[in-house]
């Protein structure tokens, strides 16, 4: 039987690159995103792949349960869950729109946690499954001017590593992908394209391929790019205050 992968944020950036990789490997797909038109276009593009599309805004409370119920209604077992959807905002915390930041927490943290909660029991029952949670190198230090985003990715990394340890007795792997700046629409949404951190942004297909290979190999944490690895490891040994200052500098203009 063919395996099925559910991918959130599937219509652009890393999400779309994951769609191409899983389709090429013969997976059936369940694609989740807000834009129904783009989802339908992707379904037509991958006509030789069995694709189910679910148009949901995961930044809205209750949407994740609806996604889970839809897969149950279609009698689809999820073998691989890719929690990719997320966004960031740049600016001083108290000057950014509060509701947008709450939506960020809902999408980056709550939706990822809830989808994992809903699909993990069946994986445990089958004693087989993989989960890929997309975090960021932002997970390794505080991030002034992107305070909520950095904090949300720190949650993703901590949650994923803890869950991986909990699941040691099962044939289930939890992989956390921690890319640095990547040339996706994330940059324009977060208004960070002109910053120092984006001066060496990687291509999304390169990042997704490394993440996909890490998922297949069952790696727990995967940091893409040599400089990104160096920065993430260095942040562990720096005083938190200094790490925050460096992150603030990186958020400045080129």
N, C-alpha and C positions, 0 to 999 in steps of 0.2 A: 504494500500500500504506500502511496505517496505521502510524504510528510507535509505538514501545513505550517506556514509561518505567518504570524500576525505582526504587522508593522504599523506603528503610529507615525503621524507626520509624514505620510508616504508620498505626497505629491511633489516634493521638491527637495533640494539639498541632499543631505545624507540619506534621508528616508527613501528618496527615489533611487539613489545608488544601491541601497540595500535591496530594493525591489528587483533591480536588474540582476544582482548577484544571486539572490535566491531563485529567481525564475530560471536563470542559466543552469542552476544545479537541480532543476526538476521539481522544485517545491510547488505545491498549491499555495495560494496567497489569500490572506484577508487583509485588506488595506483600509486604514482608518485615517481620515482627515476631514477638515471642515468643508472643502470645496468639492461638491458633487460633480461639477462639470469636469474638473481635472481628474477626479477618480474615474469617471467614465471614459475619458480619453486614454488613461493608462490601461484600463481594462481592454480597450480596443487595440492598443499598441501590443499588448501581450496576449493576443488572441489564442495562441497555442498553449497558454497556461490557464489553469482553472483559477479564476480570480473572483473573490467576493468583495464587494465594496460596502463600507459603512460610513456614511457622512455624519460625523459627530464633532462638536466642539468640546474637546476634553477639558477646556478651562472652565466649563460649566459643571457645577456639582450634579452628580447623578448620571452623567453621560457615560462613565466607565461601566456602570452596572448595565446600562442599555446596550453597550457593545457586547458585554458578556452574554446577556440574554439573547441577543441577536445571533451570536455564534451557536448558542445552545439550541435555538429554534431551527437553525440550519443544520443541526447535528454535526458540527465541525469540531474535531479535536485539534487543539493547538499544541504543536510539538515544539515550536520556537516562538517566543514572545520577544519582540524588539520594541522596547520603550524608547523611542527616538524623539517624539514630539517635545518641544520646549522652545522658550524664547527668553531674551534678555532685554534689559533697558539700561541706558546710560544716563546718569545724572545724580544729583544729590538726593538722598532718600526722601527728605521732607519736601522736595520740590517736584518730584515725580508724581504722577497721578496715582492715588492710593488704590483705586479699583484695578488698574492695570497691574499693579504689583501683587495684589491679592490673586488676580487671575494667573499671574506667573507662578505663584506658590501652588495654586491648584493644579496647574499643568505640569510644572517641573517636578513637584513632590507628590501631591495627593493622587493625581491620575496614575502616575507610575506605581505608586504603592498599592493603589486599589486594583489595578489590572493584574499586578503580580499576585495579590491576595486571591483574586477570582480564579486565575488559571493555574496556580501552583498545585492545589489539591489533586487535580486530575493527573498532573505530571507525577506527583508522588504515588498515586494509585497505580500508574503504569510503570513507575520506577524508571522514568525516562523523560528527558526534556532539557531545553536550553533557554536561558533568558539573557538578553543583551540589554543592559541599561546604559544609555548614553549620558555620561557626565561631562567633564571638561577638566582641563588643567586648572581651571578656576577652583576646583574642589580642594586644592592643596594649600590655599592661603586666603586670608580675608581680602575683599576687593572693594576698596573705596571707589565711589562713583558708579559701582554696580553691586551694591551691598547685598541686595536680596538675591540677585542672580548667583553670585559667588556662594552665598550661604545655601542656596537650593542645591547646587551641585555638590557641595560638601556633604549634604544629607544623602544624595544619591550614592556617593562613594561609600560612606559609612554604612548605610543600610545594605548595600549590595555585598560588601565584604562580610558583614555579620551574617547575612542570609546564606552566603556561600558556606560559611562554617557550620551553620545549623544543618545544612543539607548534606553533610559529609557522608552519611550512611546511605544516600540515594545516588542513583546515576543521573543526577541533575546538576548542570553547571550554571553558575551565575558569572557573567563576564561584564566588567565595567569598562566601557570605552571612554578614554579621557583625551580627546583631541585638543589641540591648541586652536588658534584662529584658523578658520576654514572658509574658503570662498563660496559661501552660500548666501541666501537672503537673510540669514541671521544678522549679518553685519549691517545691512540697511535697516532692518527692524530695530536693532539695538542702537543704531547711530554710532557705530564704532569703526566704520570702514576707513576713516581717515586718521586713526590712532596708531601709535607705535606698535601696539600688539598685533595689528593687522598687516604690518610691513612685510612679514614673511608667512603670510597665510598659505596653508596647504590646499590642494585641490580636493573637492569632495570625493571623487572617485578613488583617489589614493587613500584617503582616510577610511572610507567605507570598506575598501578591500582589506586593509590591515585589521579593521574591526571584525570583519567577517571571518578572516583566517584565525584570529584570536578566539572567536566564538567556537569555531570548529575544533580548535585545539584545547578548548576548555580552560583558557587562561582566565585568571581572576581579574586582573587589572591590566589594561593595555593603554599605554601612553604613546601617541603617534608623534614621530619626529624627534630627531636627536636633541635639538635645542630645547624642545618641550620637556623631554625626559630629564635633561640637566636642570631645567628650571624647577620642575616638580620635586625632584630629589633634593635640590638645594633648599627649597622652601621648608623642608622638614627640619633642617638644621639651623635655620635663621630664627632670631627672636620674632615673635608674631608681629610686633610693632614695625620692625624693619621690613618684613615680608609685605605688610600692608602698604608701606611707603613705596616699595618697588612696584606693586600692583597699581597704585595710584599713578605712578610715573608712566607706566605702560598704557594707561588709559588716556594719556595726554596726546595732543596732536603731534603728527610726524614733524 
